[in-house]
Amino acid sequence: MAPLKSLEQDHPHIDSSFQSFCASLGILSVEDFLLNDHYEFAAIAERQPNSERIKQGIREIFSIIDGQRQPLLNGMELLDDALRNKLVLSTGCDGIDLLLEGGLREGQLTELVGPSSSGKTQVCLQAASNVAKKQMGHRVIYIDTSNSFSPQRIACFVDLAEGRRLQNVMNNIFCRSVFDIFTMFRVLHQLESNMRSQRGPQMVRLIIVDSISSLITPILGGSGSHGHALMVSAGYLLKKLAHEHNLAVLVTNHTVGGEGGVPKPALGETWKSIPHVRLLLSRDRENNGNNVSIVKHSSVASGTTANFVISGR
Amino acid sequence: MEVRRWIDGDESAGDMLTRFSIERPFLLLLPPLHRVPLRVGNVLELVGPSSSAKTLILIQAAISCILPKDWNGVHYGGLGRLVVFIDLDCRFDILCFSTMLKRRIGQANGLLGKTNIYDEELYALCMRRFLYVRCYDSFRFLASLKTLHYQLKQVEESQQSSVYLLMIDSIGAFHWVERASSFSQSSTHRKSLSLQSVSETVVQEMKRLLLMHPMLVIATKTVSLGDRYANEVQRLLSHIEYSYELQMMIPLLDINKLALFIYLNGYCLH
């Protein structure tokens, strides 16, 4: 939302006299207008000599606010959007797909939590190759924060017999190395404006951030709340992208030693309210496979577990 | 004569009770909300850690409200009124809601657990009574609140029904962002963007909205309770009073522990 001065060009009623009236009440931007009691504001405007013009200005600001907010949808419209636009993307790991009733849901943020070597990055790489393989012309954005992206591993997941196919898969996966949260914000905002301007066959289906916790943990701690604010904003930005552009988001969260040495997710309580689905991964050394269990899901009971094997090992 | 008419009063207690039960009907909700007598005008907060079924309780309450009392000779026990769901967590799953609604319709028809047989027309009618808006930040939340009155007027006209329930999931979603954006402004009388000014405006807008659209408000709030449960609740109670026009609060424990306390005007119904 914008300062009133910048709205002058497109909105003739928000002229300099209206602006100076607003400034006398401490209102310099649309945000300020939202924070103030507009009934009181209208009552003051009533007593001004040019009250008609001011009221028209208020009406104009209201129409700007009305354009900014999300629409009020009813259940049928929501359901229609979900069934038509929010598809399920198979990750290629049978155990995980089975557990999630098909795979990653578009419009949702799925989180993988687990200690080192529990298979988080492998699941990400397999999901990237599987989405890029099955949905031809559909892109995967891979935000790599710890230099763990491996094109060789992606190639392992693709059937090597088809040389063309491998090239198609690779062409659909875009990897960006990002080492701090501000760069991630820039990449995501850039992506958002690109997607808004060019809708077409080259649509992004999946964004992977491996791992998001290594971007966020350095800024947490201390007495300030800015770290938490950035974390929550990053979560909301990812959820907004997921919902508005019908894509799935997959992030990973490493574990750290908690009280009494019990491992706990690096991003803890505040982050918990961000992901739609949270999966806990662990290594099953006896069977040389991996375990996955549901920590949070809207329709599958938490605690449900499955095994999966990373193929191509 | 004038005085006489004034003494006679406008209506008898009986009339008033009947009028009230029509204007402000009492809705029997599913557990755990069945233990609190909730009416239009009340503000209830559900407090609990993540995965303590806060959103689930909201969904069940919403379904009770959108279902009709009776339909084609089957008793559903609902109100047939509208519900507004303001999603600040942005995690609401309509497919989950739809499944639960189908199950409730099936239950009332004596078809336990069968979600594939249901009354299509009733289902669509109920789904249309559920109104949903999502907000990605506190300014969009304020913008939605400020314009909700006009939007509701339009919807109420087209649906020939009024809103009974307003739900907010969850009220503290932007706590950290608002806290971090509290900075001092150079201009003296400009309201700064802070946690306090945002929550004050939210409370003010909600009060105003409740005057124009009398409804029951249920909000959820996520807290991490841990083992220090008793202390936390005390702290919460003192913490909440300033920010909220709150009459009731239900803290929930983790869903696995299934313990529940209900705080009603400072008393604990255990």
Interface residues (C-beta under 8 A of the other chain):
Chain A: M1 L25 G26 I27 L28 E31 D32 L34 L35 N36 D37 H38 Y39 F62 I65 D66 Q68 R69 Q70 P71 L72 L73 N74 G75 M76 L78 L79 A82 G224 S225 H226 H228 A229 L230 M231 V232 S233 Y236 K239 K240 H243 E269 T270 K272 S273 H276 V295 K296 S298 S299 S302
Chain B: P49 S50 S51 V84 D89 C90 R91 D93 I94 L95 C96 F97 S98 T99 A124 C126 M127 R128 R129 F130 L131 Y132 V133 R134 C135 Y136 D137 F139 R140 L142 A143 S144 K146 T147 L148 Q151 V155 S170 A173 F174 W176 V177 R179 A180 S181 S187 H189 R190 K191 L193 S197 V198 T201 Q204 R208 T222 S224
